[in-house]
Structures are given as C-alpha cells and as structure tokens.
Amino acid sequence: MADIENAATNREVVATLLRQSLHPATSKQAEASLRSLESTPGFSLTLLNIVASNAQDSQGMETRLAAALFFKNFIRRNWTDEDGNYRVPANDVIAIKREIVGLMISVPYSLQVQLGEAISIIADSDFYQRWDTLVDDLVKRLTPDNTAVNNGVLQVAHSIFKRWRPLFRTDALYTEINHVLGKFCVPFLELLETTNRLIEQNKNNKQALTDLFQTLNLMVKIYFDLNCQDLPPSFEELLPEIMSIFHKYLTYTNPLLDTDDDNESGPLERVKAGICEVLVLYTHKYEDVFDKLLQNFVNSTWMLLTNIGLEAKYDILVSKALQFLTAVAKIRKHAENFKSENVLEQVVEKIILPNMSLRSSDEELFEDDPIEFIRRDMDGSDNDTRRRAATDFLRQLMEQYEKSVTEVVFKYIDHYIQEYKKDPRNNWRCNDTALYLFTSIAIKGTVSAIGVTSTNLLVDVVDFFSKHVAANLVAPFDDVQPILKVDAIKYLHTFRSQMTKAQLSDAFPLLAKHLAAENFVVYTYAAITIERILAMSAEGQALFKPEEISPLAQEILGHLFRLITRGNTPEQIAENEYLMKCVMRILIVCRETIAPHTEFILTQLLKILVEISKNPSNPRFNHYCFESFGAVIRFVAPVNPTYLESTLHGPFISILTQDVQEFMPYVFQLLALLIESNPSALLPERYQLLIGPLLAPVLWESRGNVPALVRLLQAITARASSIIVAQGQLEPILGIFQKLISSKLNESHAFDLLEAIVLNFQVVALQAYWKQIFIILFTRLKNSKTDMFAQRFSRFFYFLVVREKEGGGPDFVVKAMDVVQGGIFGEVFSAVVIPDTQKLQKPLDRKLAVIGLTKLLLSSASLATPPYNKACPHAATLLFKLLAAPEVVPQGPAFTDDVSHEADLDETGFAVSFSTLNTTKRLPKDPAPEVPMAGLRGWVIGEFKKSKDRSKDWLPEEARSLLGE
C-alpha cells in the first residue's frame, strides 16, 4: 500500500472535509471544497488512504465510509473522458489499479460495497485490455481456507462480472468473457469443491458456517455472472456435479444457520434464493442440457414452498422459488405436471393462497411505512414479493390451461366472498384475498402504463366490480377497512382501460372524495388513480377534455396541496411524489381553464418550492413540482405574462443564487418558457441582467446544466439580439458554442445554439466570425467526426443555404467555406453533406435538405461554373431520391402544443443530472415556413420550371419525366 500511504494531498484536510460533508449545516461548502481538490495529483489516493485507516469508532467508520463513497463518485466523474482518455493523473491510475483490490479485500463489507462499485466503473472503461492483470491478481489471492480473504476476492470478481448480465451479445463482450473464463473457471470450481467440503467439516461451528455460506452465496452469484451470456464448456462438462452441489444446498438445513430476526434473510436463505436464480437462467436459456436434471429441482422446490414459513425473512427465497416454477410452467412438456384439476387445487391451496393472502407483516407495513407499501406495489418494485411471484406463477399456468385454472380459482374466489359476507367486519381479509385472486386470473399479459390491455374472456371485470367492489368504494370511510378501500381504488386503477368513459366519469367524484380520507395509503391511491385516468387517451386525443375536469379541479387541487404541505420538514413535504404527480396531471389536462385559479396555484407551488429547496430529497417529487410550474407558465403566461414574470422571477433567481444545483436545470427551462411566452415584447431588464451571469464558464462545467442553458440562450437571443450585440456579448456566446462543439456529448446542443445565433442575428453581424466558425467545424470533421456531428453539420449547411433574405444563401456558404481553404467546399460537400443528407430522418430536416439542394442547383453561381459544377449531378440525384420518398407531414404530440401524452418518467427512466420538462418542450420550428410541407414536390417542380434559362445537363434522366422536360 505504499502508493496510498504516500498520497500527496493533505490527508487531515480531506478527512475534516469529509466529516463536515456529513452534516447538513456544512455539507454544501465541504463538498464544494472537496470537488475543488479533485484535480490535485494524489487526491484519489488520499481518499483510499482514509478508507484504509484502521479507525473502528463510529466517527472513524463514518469518515471512512464517506471517503469510499466520495472515491466512487470521483471515479464516476473523472476516470475517463468521453473518448476513453484518462482524466486522472497517470501515476494515480497505476497506483489505484495496483492497490484497490488488496484494499477492498481488507476492509469491512460496508466499505467493500462502495469500492466494488468503483472497481466496476473502472472495469467498464479498462477491463480487460487496459487492466489485463486483474483476473490473475484475483486468482492469485484465493486461498484454500481463509474465508475472509476469499470473500473479499469474490466480492471484487462479482462487482466486475455482474456488468455482463444486462448486455447484448457482441464480439467484444464475448472476448472479455472468454478472457475471464480461461483464467477463472478452474480455480472457481476448485474453490466450490473446497467450500462444499469445509461446510461439511464445520457443520457444528456456527461462525465458520456463516462465513462459508457467505463464500457460497458469492460463488452462486458469480456462477450466474459467468453463465449469463452463454454456457461455458467447462461448466457444461461438469454440469451434473455442479448441480448436485446446488441441489444439496437448495434442500440443506442446519439449525445453526437459523436467524432470530423474522424480517431479515439469513445466509442460508440468500444461498437458496441465488440457486433459484441460477435455475431460472438455466430453464430459460439452457433447457436442452438442463432438461434431465430439471425435474429433481422442481420436486425439491415444491417441497420447499409447501413447508416454508410465512416470516418476511423467507420472502426473497419464496419469490425466487416461485419464479423458477413459473419458468418451468412456460415449457409445455413440464407444465403437464400441473395440468390435472387435483394438482391445480393443490397449487392454489398450498402455494398460491399462502403467498397471496395478506399477512400481518403486510398490514404492519401498511400502517407503519405506508409510502413503502405503495412504492412496492405501484412502481413494480415488488418483483421479489410473495404476492407478485404467486400471481405470476398463476398467470403462467393460466396461459397453458386457461379454462381449468379459471374454474379452479373461481371456486376459491366464491368461497372467500361468501366468508366475507358472513361477517364483513371480522372477515375483511377474505374479501382482500378474493379480490387479489380475481385480479390475478382476470389479467392477461402484462399491465402497461395505460392499465390492463387484455383480459381473460372467461370473466367479466365490470360485472365483478359492480357486484363485489363498488360497494366498498361508495361506503363511508368508517364503514370499510382501509385496505379494502385501497383494494377498490386499485381495482379501478388496474382495469381503467376496460371501462367506458361514462363509467370512469361516474367514478371520478368518488375518487376525489377519497382525497379527504385520513389514511395515507387511501388518499395516495386515490391520487394515483385520478392521475392515471386523466392520462388516458383515445385515438391520440386526451380522453377527458379541460372543460370536463375544470369544475372539479380547484377542489381536487385544494386537497392535494393540503396533503402535501401538512409535512413539517422538506423531506416530509417531498415524500409523496404521487400527490405532486396528480397536481401536475390536473394542470396539464385543464390547460387554459386553470387561469382563474393561477394565484392560488402559484401560491401553493411556491410555498412547496421554498421548502424543498432547503434540502432536495426526492427527485421524482421535484420533477413533478417543476412540471406543474411549467404547465401554469405554458397555458397562462401567453395571456398574462407580466403577472407570472413578476411572481416567479424572485423565487427562481433565489434558487440560482443559493446554488441549489439539483434545481438549476429546471429553473433555466422555466425561465426559457417564460421568455418565449411573450415573444413580441422587448426583453425586460430583469432578464437582460441574467445574460452576463449565464455566460460564466463555471455554469457550463456541469453537464446537467448544458441542455437547459442552451435552451435559455435560444430564448434570450430571440428577444435580445440587439442588446447582446450592443453589450459585446455575442463573442462570449460564440465561445460557448466553441466549447460545446469540442465535446461529443454536447455537439447536438452546440448546433442548437449555433442555429439560434444564425436565426436571431443578422448574418452580416457574424461576418467577422464565419471563418473561425468553419475552422472549428472542419477540425471536428477531420479529427473526431461522429454520425451525429456529420448529420447536424449537413442540416446546418442547408440551414445557411436557405437563409438568402438574411444574408445567407448558396453562394454565401460556398464562399464562407472556401475562405478557410480554397476548394474545401467541394471536398466537404461530396464527402460529408451528400452521404449524410440521406441519413436525415426528421421530416423538417429532409424538407430543409430538399429546399437547400434546389437552391444550390438553380440559384448558385458557384455551382454553375467549374470546378463546383461537377457536384451538380450528385446533388440532383440526391434531390430526386429525397423527392421519390413518400411525403411526410409532421404530426403528433412532438409537433403540437399537446403535452398530455408525454412518456412517463417510470417508462423513460430518470436522469438525476438533467431531465427535460415535458411542459416546457419547444415545438420544432420550420426553418422555411413559406414552403408548405405537403406541397414540397410541387414547389420543387415549380422552381425548376421557373429556371428554364439555366442549363440542366446534369439532370438525371429519371428526373426529367417528373419535371415534364
């Protein structure tokens, strides 16, 4: 550890800053100070030095953990740039690779997790070509009997190999895996045999057994990693022996491994769950070689599930075991095991019902941690819960034997309904079970963002709702157990796509009433269901129109804001993102009809914003909050811009001055929307004063700021071009373009900014800069061209060609390019513009290319004479290829002011650094609106007919008939 011990940065200074970063009062300044040290040689080694210290007291361990966490994030930010070049000093890179494996093996598990993630990040970049000694280093450290060392080595190995699980097959991936298999398989299998033997030898030694089962758990995970892409030949040859060991531990019992904690899985449960995951993998991917061994595992899994307890510590194991049986049931010949009515009844009684029925632990979660109860259900995070796994198994059996399963399950549904009717107050759990059973067999396929899209034709979901669900929705709160209220609301949520608009309209006031409930889960499910119903569409249009919802809007918003703001801390206010999402949806659906309530809405939103700005804790809540601001601005600002500007400016600027980094990209987007909402007015002074600070380089260092800042500059330059020129700020803006265009990650944003500059400033005002602009662009084309860059360059080329009235035009572009180097236009046009024009996909880009090519061919003096007249045949051929394609008129939400059908965050994923606000989306601008998209072909023909005097010997034969020549 010599390199770590000799780290150059002052260790005590860094340790002090790390301790300060753990306290809210000093965390922001401490983190900023730490970030300022990142470029110091040896800084990363200082962090590892602190991780390696032997401090065992609580403060010392907190500091070590903070160092490990900061090191992981430092590696994520700084290990390499977008081209794969190291950003960390070369000596530090060498030292980190040499020391980190040994360090990870020696530290406690909580630190291993963070270092393991750091190793995984490094491996993404460097393994194995630039870190080809890593596997040898790991193998060398494995021991016959030191479980502590072995577990550290295996933890490192798993952190590297698990990266393969979600990846698509590529030659590079298989080369990497084969590199590992060639070095790791033999010692891995030897260690598996050794561990099996040591477990037998230590069956009466609790501590040794616990450590060995941790080894076995890691080995099962790594076995999955090594098999996730393809079956290694060395494993296939020994498959009976390997599976014999796995079967042994799937059925293994030892009282010494039993845990006293009923909620936390022990080492034995984790091993068995991991083995079930391997069984699922083999059943799905390698059934041809696993087939003969499969039945033995099915029998043992059945026995396991019918004898296991209901304690929460077994939940993951039960879930994984059920996933294995579900995978087996997908294979027709193995599904035959479950075909008979007698077996199906046993499946329902012994497996489905015990794992689907509500348990005391579920009720405790409902009462004690309601937001977790909801998130497990609504976000799909309950994939490892008993209920979801049992439901999936039942549905898979139903896919094979729909009629038989439906008939068998309905017997139990009827039984539980009758039990509930005998004594509704005491037998309410029977109703919950019946409803869950019905839902399980009623749904076919998966539940999508719009609810259930396909149902079992043997059942009637609307009739079942009327007979057995609606009563609980209508009944007063005190007359129905809260979980049954939730069940009724959730039924509407699940089957909303199967109900008519009239039925949903009737349910809407009932749902709104439940926002007044005191129970957290009840009012949250009501908000979730309202939001999802309002998000529904029919034939591309929102199902509910603004005038249908606006009469209820103020009441619903009043409930939602009351529920959100009842929290006493920023964390409590932001806890329930579902309430905020419902606010957002109502504002989006009601559109301009919210105008009379603007003051009330903004007062509430600003009250929330002020509080959550103190400690942004829930990114989803934050996003929906800013979407709500965006909806108000989008629909109200065009008719009342002054009120919104004056009301929002102070709070938004406060976020910027307080450097609330999580919120800054959102504020930039909202400011852009505000400015765009009043396009004809002179830019107010409050926004003029923003221009200088927005050009500060430090703002552009944060990758998450860039898209939003470009958007804001686009909006400002559209209204303040003369002010910018007068204040000498055009050159700094061009400097930002130069910085952005040098990055592959930001090249698209750079072109957005450059096009805004050309659009909003007179071409002559840029006269002094054109040569430098094209030098920058040509340098990128030569040294690091990407497909995106070449296509955006081609679009920009045409963008300039069509801007004749503003001083651009075909000959302007030719001359501006040739100023850089004589004759370069011809080279770039033939090597870049011509081939990449054919790759343009967006209708407006293709239209721009058609107009640009037409102008080049018909009005350019440069292309009418040598040497550039040689380009005409290629340009003409390209033009008529584009015209031969079917005309596409831009349509859909991307080209309209409709923001009601945005992709949900849950579908698209959430980016912490930058997420585009859908409500602030910028409509694509047609760069040549004078030429109608629908009549583009006719326009071209007309232009050619107007230019009869111009020689067209370059015109391809197939085009002449189209033109009537």
N, C-alpha and C positions, 0 to 999 in steps of 0.2 A: 504493500500500500504506500510505497514511497512517494509516488506522484501525488496522491491525495494528501499525504502529510506535509508535502512541500508546496501546497497550493498557495498561489501568490496573494490572493485577496485577503484582507484582514478578517480572520475568522470571527473574532468577537464582535466586530461591527455588523457583520452579516447575521450572526446569531441574535444579536439585540434587535435588529430589524425584523427578523422572523418572529421573535416573541411579540413585538409590537403589532405585527400583522394579524395576530390572533385576537386582538381587542378592537371592538368597533370604533372606539374613540380615536385610535391611532392607526387603524389598518390601512386607510387610503394613502396616507403620507408614507407609511412604511413600505407599502407595495410599490409606490412610485419610486422610492429611493432604491429598492431592490432592482426594479427594472432599469434604473439608470446605471447600475453596476454590471448589467448583463454583457456589455461589450468589453469589460475588463478581462484580459487574459487570466485564466486560472479561476475565474468566478465559479464556474460549474464544479470545479474540483473542490473549492471551498464548501459548496453545498454538500458534496459527498463526504467531505471530511467531518462535517457536523452530523450527518446521518451515521457515520461510522463511530462516533464517540460512544463511550460506554455509559452515558448518563441513563440511570434507570428510574430516577424520581419522576413524579408526574410532570413537572415543568420541563425537565430534560427530555422526556419522551415526547412531549408536545412540540418542543423545538425541533427534535429530530424528524418527527412526522411532517412538520411544516417545511423543513428543508427538503425532505423526499418529495413532497407534493410540488414545491416550487421547482425542484430539479426536473420533475416530469414535465411540467408546463414550460419550463425553459427549453427543454429538448424539443417539445412540440413546436415551439415558436421559432427556434433558432438552429436546429441541427443542419438543415439544408435549405437552399433557396428553391425556387420553382423549377430550376434546371438541374437540381440534384447536387449543386456545389455546396461544400461545407461553409456554413456561416460561423461556425465555432473555430477558434484557432487550431491549427493542425496539431500542435503538441497536446492540446486538450483532448482532441478527438482520439489520438493514440492512447492517451492515459485513461480516458473513460472506458474505451473498449477493453483495455488490459485489466482494469480494476473492478469494473461494475459487477461482473459475475461473482467473483470472490466475495465482494461486499454483500451482494444480495443473499448469498448463502449463509452469511454470518449474522444477519440482523433478524429481529423479531418479525412475525408474519405481517403485522400491520404496515411495516416499512417495506417488506418484500412486495406487497401488492403494488405500491407506488413505483418502486424500482422496476418491477416486472413490466408495468405499462411503459415506462421509459425505454426499457430494452426492446419492447415490441415496436415502439416508434422508430428506434434506431434500426431495427431489423427491417422495417418497411422500406427504408432507404438503402441500407447497406448489405443486408443478408441476401445471397451469400457471397456475391462477387467481391465486395469490399470488406467482408468480415468472414473470410473462409476458414478461420481458425476457431470459430465459436463452437461448432459441434465437437471438434477434437478436445477443446477445453472442457466442455461439459462431460464428455465421456471419461476423460482423464480424472475427473473429480469424483466419479461414482465410486462407492466403497461397498464391500460385502456386508457390512454390519453397522455402519454409522447412519442411523435413520435421519438425524438432524441434517447432516451434510447432503444425503441423498434427496431429502425433501426439498432442500434449497435448490439443488441442481434441477430436479424435476419441475419445480415452480418456474425456473428460468426457461426450461425447454417448452413447457406448456404456453408460457407467455409469447413465445416465438411461433410455435407450430399452430396455435389456435387461429392465427391470422388466415390460415388456408380455408377454414370452414365455409365462409360465405362466397369465396371467389369462384369465378368462372374458369373453366379449363383453358389454359394457354400453354404453349411450349415452354415459356419461361417459368411458369409455375411448376410444371412437371419436372423440369430440370432441377429446380430448387428442392423439390420433394425427394427426388432420386438422390441428390447430394446428401440429404439428411439420412435417408433410408440406408444408403451404403455404409454410413459410419455408425448409425444409432441403433439399428434393428437388433443386431446380435447382443450388444450389452444390455439393451432394453429387455429382451426375452430372458437373458440370464438373471437380471435383477428381479423379474417377475417370478421366476422359479425360486430364487433365493428368498424373496419376500414371503412366498407361499410356505416355504419350509420354516422360516423364522416364526411365522404366525402360529404354526403347529407347535413349535418348540416353546413358545411363550404364551400358550393359551391360558395360563393361570397368572400371568403377570399383566395387570391392568395398564400400567404406564407404557410398557413395551408394546402391548397390543394397540393402544391408542395411537402411538407413533407409527406403528407398522400399517395401521389402517389409513393413516394419512398418506403414507407412501403408496398404498394400494389405490387409494382414491385418485391421486395424481397420475398413477400409471394407467388407470382406466380412462381418464380424460385424455392422456397423451395417445393411448391406443385409438381413441376416436379421432384425434387430430391426424394421426398417421394413416387412417383408413378413410378419411372424409372425402377424398377425391377419387381414389382407386384402391383396389385391394392389393397390398404389397405381396409379391410372390412368396417371400419368406414367411409371411403370416398365413398365406393360403396353404402352404405345405404343412404347417403345424396347427391348422385350424381346430381339429378335434382336441388336441392337447390344451390349446389356449381356451377354448370354450368350456372344456372340462373344469378349468380353474375358475372361470367366470360363473359357471353353474354352481360350483361349490360355494361361492360367496353370495350368490343370489339366495341360496337356501340356508346360509350359515346363521347360527345362533350362538351367543355366548353372553351370559348374564353380566359379565364384566364390562361389556360394551353398551349395556343399557344406560340410558341417561335419566336423571331425576327430573329434568326440565321437560314438561309435556309440550312445550311450544317450539323448542329448538332441536333440529335434526342432529343426531349423533353421527360418529364416524361410520358406523355400520350402515345406517340409512343412506348416507351420502354415497357410499360404495355401491350399494344395491341400486340406487337411482341412476348412477353413472353406467352401471352394467345394462340397465334397461334402455338407456340412450343408445348404447352400442347395438343392442338387439334391434331397436327401431331402424338404425342405419343399415344393418345387415339385411333386415327384412325388406327394406325399400330398394337397396342397391345391389345386394349380392345374394338374392334368394336362390339363385341357381346352385351356389356352392354351400349355402347355409341350410338348404331345404331339409336335409336328412337330420340335422341337429335341432331343427326348429320346434318340433312337437314336444320334446323334452322340456324346453324352456316355457312353452305355452302351458303345459301341465303345472309346472312349478310356479309360474306367475299366477295362475288361477288359485292355487293353494295359498299363495302369499296374500292375495287380495281377499280371500274369504276368511282369513284368520287374523288379519292385521287390525289393530285398534283404531279408534276414531280420533286419537290425540293429534294435535296440529303438527307434532314433530314428524309424523308419518306422511304429511300431505304431499311433499315433493315426490317421495317414493311411490305413493299410490298413483299420483298423476303420471309419472313416467311409466309405471307398470301398465296403466290403462292405455297410454299412448302405444305401447308395444302391442297390446291386444287389438287396438284399433288398426295398426299397420297389418297385423295378421289377417284381420277381417276384410281387408281390401283385396286379399288374394282369394279368388273364388274357391279353389280347392280346399284351402284352410278354413274359409268361412263356413264350410259344410259342418264343421264341429259345432256350430251354434244354430243349426238350421231347425231342429225339431222344436215343437212347442214346449216340451218339457224342459229342454235346455234353455230356451229363451226365458222361461219363467224363473229358472234358477239364476240366469244372468241378471234379470231385473231385481229379484229378491236379495241375492247375495252380493251383487256388485253395484248395480245402478242405484238402488234405493239407499243403501247405507252411505254412499258417497255423494248422493244428490240431496238428501234431506238436510234441512237446516240443523246445524249443531250449536251447542252452547257457545263455542268459540266464535261462530259467525255472529251470533246475537251480541256477544261482548264487543266484537269489532264494530258492529252497527251502532252500539251505544257509546263506546269509548273512543273510537277513531273513525268517525263517520266519513271523513274525506278519503281515507284509505279504502274503506269499504266501497265507496263509489268509484274510485280510480281503478281498483281491481276489476270492476265489472265493466265500466264504460270504456276504458282505454285498451281493453284486451290484455291487460297485464295479468289476468287471471288464467293464463295458459297453463300454469302449474298448480291450479286449484283442483280439488276433487270434483267439484260440480262441473267445471268446464270439461275435464277429461272424461267424466262419466257420460256427459252429453255427447261428446264427440264419438265415443265408442258406440253409444246407442244409435246415433245417426248413421254411422258406418254400417252397422247391422241392418238398419232400415234401407240403406241403398241396395243391399243384397236381397233382402226379404221384406219389402215394404208392407205388404198386406199382413203377413204373420206378425211382424213386430208391432204394427199399429194395433192389431186386435189384442195382442197380449198386454201391451202397455195400457190400453184403454180400460182393461179390467181393473188395473190398479188406480187409474185416474178416477174411475167411478167409485171405487172403494173409498178413496181418500175424500172425495167430495161428500159422500154420504156420512163419513165420520165427522167431517166439519159441520155438516148441517145438524147433527145430533146435539152438538154443544159448541157453537161458534166461538164463544169467549175462551174456552179452555183448549179446544181442538184447532185453533187457528193455524198451527203448523201443518196440519193435514191439507189445508187449502193452499198453503205455500208450496208443498210438495206436489200436489195435483197440478197446480199451475205451471210449475217448472217441468214436470213430466210432459204436459201437453205441449208446451213451447218446444221441448226437445224433439218431439216427433212431428210437430207441425211445420218446422222449418226444413227446407231442402237447400242444400248448398251452403254457401256462406252468407253471413249478414254483412251487407255492404254499407256504405255511407248513407244510402237512402233507405236503409232498413231491409227487411226480408223481401227478396225479389221473386222467390219461388217457394210454394208451399205444397205440403202433402195433400193431394186431391181427395184423400180418404177422410179428411177432417175439414171442418168449417170454422175458420178462425173468427169470423164476425159473429156467427151464432154462439160460439163458446164465450165470446166477450159479453154478449148480451145476457146470457144465462148465468155466467159464473164470475164475471169480472166487474161489470159495470156497477153493480150494487155497492161494491167497496169504494169505487171512485166517487159515487154520489153521496154516500153516507157521511154524516158529520164526523169530524176528526176523533172525537172522544168515543165514538161507537165502533171504531175499527182499529185493530192493532196496527201500529205504524208500518211494520214490514209488509202487511197486506195492502196498505195504501201504496207503498212503493211498488209492490208487485203489479197492481192495477195500472199505475202510471207507466211502468216499464213495458207492460203488455202493449199499450198504445204506441210507445216508442218503437218497439220491435216490429209491430205489424202495421205501422203507419202507411206503408206503401200498398197495403191490401185494402185500405179503407177509402171510401169516396170522399170527395172534398166536403160534401154536406155532413158526413159523419165526423170528419175532423173539425169542421166548424162548430158542430154541436159540442164537441169535447173541449174546445178551446177555452170557454169561460170556466169550465170545471178545473182545467189545469191552472188557469190564472188564480182561481180561488185557493189552490194548494200552495201558492207562494206566501200565503198568510199563515201557513202552518208553523208551529214552533219547532217541529222536528227537522233537524239539519238535512237528513237524507231525503225526507219527503219533499221539502221545498226545493232542494237541489235537483232531484229527479224531475220535478215539475218544470224547472227552468231548462233542463237539458231537453226535455220532450218538446216544449214550446219552441226552442231554438231549432231543433231538427225538423219539426213540422213546417216552420217558416222557411227553412232552407229547401223545401221540396219544390220541384218544378214539373211542368207538364208541357211537352212539345217545345222545350227550350225557353219557356217563359216561367217566371215565378208563379207558383200555384196560388198564392194569396197576393192580392193587389193592395197597394198602400191604403186606399180608402176602406178596405175591409178590415184592416188591422188598426188603423189610427184611432178609432173610437176607444179601443182598449189600451192603447199604447201608454198613456200617462199613468193609468192605474198600475199596469204591469211594471213600468219603469220605476214608479214610486216604491213598489215592493222590493224590486231588485236593489235599488240604491240603499234602501233601509237595511236590507240584509247584508250588503257589502260593508257599509260604513259602521255597522254595530261592532266591528272589531276594534280593539283598543290599541293595537300596535300595527306598524306597517306590515309585518308578517301575517297577522290575523286578517287584515283587510284584503291582502292579496292571496289568501289561502285558497279561495274557492273560484277557480278560473271559469267554472261552468256558469256562474251568475253573470260574470262580466261578458262571457261569450253571448249570453242571451240578450244583454243590453245591446251589444254590437249588432246582433241579428235584427232586432226590432228597429234600430235606427236605419239599417240598410234597407229593410223592406218598406218602411214608412216613407223613406226618401223626403221629398219636399214638404210632406204633410207634418213633419216634426217642427217646422218653422215656428209655430205659435208657442212651442214649449222650449225654445232654444235657451232662454235664460236659465230655466230650471235645470235643463240637462247639463249645460256647461258648468253651472254652479256645483252640481254633484260630481261631475267628472274631474273638475279642478280640485275639489276637496280630496278626492281619491288620489289624484296625481301628486299633490303636495305630500301626502303621507307616504305613498310607496316610493317616492324619490329619496326618502331618507334611508331606505335600505331595500333596493330591488331584490326580491327573494323568489318570485315566481314568474319565470319568463313568459309563460303562456298567458297568465293574467295580464301582464304588462302589454303583451302584443294586442290582446283584445281591447284593452283600455285605449291604446293609441288608434286602433281601427275605429273605435267609437268616435274619437275626436275627428278622424278622417271622414267618417260618414257625415257628421254635422257640417264640417267645412265644405265637403263636396256638394251637399244639397242645399245648404243655407247661404254660404258665402257669396254665390253669384248674385243673390238678391239683397244681401245685407253685409257687404264686405267690411265696411268701416267698424261695425259693432264687433264682429269676430276678430278683426285685426287688433283692435284696442283691448279686447278682453283676453286674448290668448298670448299676445306678444310678451307681456311681463313674465308669466309663468314659464313660457318656453325659453326665454332668454335666461331665466334663473337656472334652468336645468343645464344650459350651456356654460354659464359662469361657474356653477358648482361642480362642473366636470363629472356629471352623472353619466359615465361612459356607456352604460347599457342603454340609456335613453336617447343619446345624442343622434344616432342614425334615424330614429323615429321622428325627432323634432325637426331635423333637416328635411325629411319628406313632407311633414305637415306644413312647414314654412313654404316649401315649394308650391304646395297645393293652394295655400292662401294667396300667394303672389299670382299664381295662374288664374285664380278665380276672378280677378279684376283686370283683364289684360289691356284694356284701353286707357287706364288711368296712369299718370306719372307715378313712378315708384316712390312710395312715402319715404321720408328721411330715415325713419326707424330701420328700414331695410337697407337703405344706402349705407348706413353706418356699419352694417354687417359685412359688407364686401371685403374690406381690408382684413378683418379677423379670419374670414373664411379662406383667405389665400395663405394663411400661416402654414408652413410646411409640417409642423407638428400634428395638425389635424389630419393631414393626408397620410401620416405614418400608420394609422390604424386602418387595417384592411376593411373592417366593417363600416367605416365612415365613407369610403370612396364612392360606392354607387349613389348614396343619398346626397353627398356633396356635389357630385356631378349633376344630379337631378336639380338641386337647388341653384347651381350656377346656370343651368339651362333656363330656369325660370327667371332669374335675375337679369341675365343678358338680354332676354326677350323684351324687358321693360326698361332697361337702363343702359343700353349700349352707348349712348352719347355721354352719359355721366361717367361710364367706365373709361372711355377714351379721354375725356377731359381730365380725369384724375390720374391718368397714366397707369391704369390697372390692367390694360389689355395684355401687356407683355408678361406680367406675372401669371395671368390666366394661361397664356401660351406655354409658360414654363411648367405649369401643372400638367398640361397636355403632354409635354416632353417627358415628364417623369412617369406618367401613366403608361405611355406608349412603349416604354422600355420594359414593361412587365407583361408577361403572357397572361397573367391573371387579370390584368386591368386593361388590356388592349381594346376590348369592346367598349369600355367606359371612356377610353381616350378618344375613340372615334365619335362616340356620342357627343363629347364635349367639343371636338373639332367641328362637327357638323353644326352644332349650336352656334359656334363662333362665326362660321361662314353664313349661317342663316340670319344672324342678328346684327352683324356688322357689314358695312359695305365692303365688297371685295377690294375696292381701291384702298380702304383703310388698312387692309392687310398686305398691301403691296410690298412693304419692306420685309415681310416675314415669309413670303412664299418660298423663296429659295431654301431657307433653313427648314421650313416645314417638310419640303420634299426630300431634303437631305436626310432628315430624321426617318422619314418613311422608307426611303430606299435602303438606308442602312439596316433597318429591321428586316426588309425583304431579303437582303443579301445574307445577313448573318444568322437570323433566327426566325425565319418565316414559319408561321403555323397556318393551318387551313382557315381558322377564324380570321387571322390577320389578312390573308390574301383576299378572302371574300369581303371583309369590311373595306379593304383598300379599293377593291373593284367597285363597290357601292359608292364609296366617296368619290371615285373618279367620275362616275356618271352623275353624281350629285353636283359636282362642279360644272360638268358639261351642260346640264340643263339650265344653269343659272345665268343665262345670257343677259337678262334685263338688269341683273345686279352687278354686271361687270365680268361674269364668268363666260362660259361658252366653250365650244370645242377648241378653237384656236388659242384661247387664253390658256387652257390646260396644257396643250402641246408646248406652247412657248414657256410656260412656267416650269414644266418638267425639263425641257431642254436647256434651260438656264443652268441647271445643276451640272449637266454634262451633255454635250452635243450628241444628238441621235438616241438619247436614252429613252425617249418616248416610245420609239418603235420596239425596242427590246422589252420594255415593261408591258406594253400593250399586247404583244404577241405571247410573251412568256407567262404573264400573270393575269391580265384583265380578261383576255379571250377564254382561257381554260376555266377560270374561276367564276366567270359570269354564269356558266352552265350549272354551277353548284348552288346558285342563289335559289332559295326555296320560298321566301316570303313573297306574296303577291305584289306588294308595293315595291320590293326590291327588283323584281322581274319587270315590273312596269317601268321603273326608273331606267333599267338597262335597255329596254326597247326604245324609249324616247331618246336616251343618250346615244345609242347606236344610229338611230335615224338622223339625228342632228350631225353626228360625225360624218356620215356618208353623204348628206345632202347640203350641209352648210359650212363645212370646214374647208378653208382654203389650203390648209396644211395637208389634208388627205387627198386633195385633188391633184397634187403635183408630186414628183419624185422627191425624196425616196419613200415617203409615207403612203403613196398611193398603192404600194404593194400590200398594205394592210386591208384595203377595201374588200377584196374577195372574201377574206376570212371574217371580217366584220359583217358583211352581207349574209354570208352563210349562217352565222350565229344569230343574226337578227331574225331570219326567217325560220330558224329552228325554234326560237322562242315564240314566234307567232303561230307556229303549227300546233303548239300545245293548247289544250282547251283553256278558254278564258276563265279565270277565277276571280270572282268579285269578293273582296274581303268581307267576312261576316262573322257573327258570333260575338261572345262577350268581349273578346280581345279588341274588337273594333267598335264597340258601343259603350255607352255610359252605364251599362248594366254591371253592377258589382255584386249581384246577389248569388251568382253561381260560382264563386271562387272555390278553388280546391281547398279542402280543409287542411289545417295545419297537421292534423293527425295522419293525413294521407301523404302530404308532401314532405313531412319531416320539418324539424325546427332548427334553424341556424341561430345560435346564440350571438354570433358576431354581427350578422345582418339578416334581417328578414324584411322583404318587401311588403309594405302595407297595401293590401288589395284596394282599399278605398281611396288610395292616392295614386292609383295606377294612371299612367299617362297614355292617352289614346295615340296610336300610331298616326303620325302626320304624313299626309300625302305631299311629297315634295313637288309634285306637278299637278295640282288640282284642276288646272284648266283642261287637262286631257282626261276624259271620263274613262274609268277602268273598263266598263262594259263595252265601250266602243273603241278599244285600243287598236284593234286590227284595222278598223275603218279609218282611224286617224292616220296610221302609217301609210295606207293606200292613198289617202288624200294628199299627204305630204309628198309622196313620190310623184303624183300627178301634177302637183304644183311646180315641180323642178324638172320640167320637160327639157329645158335647155342644157341641163347638166349631163355630161357623159356618164353612162352607166354600163360601160362594157364589163365591169366587174360583177354585174348582177348574175347570180346563178340561174340556170335555165328553169328550175322548178319554181323560182320566184316570179318569173316573167308572166306565167299564166295567171298567178294570183293577182298580179298588178294589171293584167289586161294589156301587157306590152308584147 
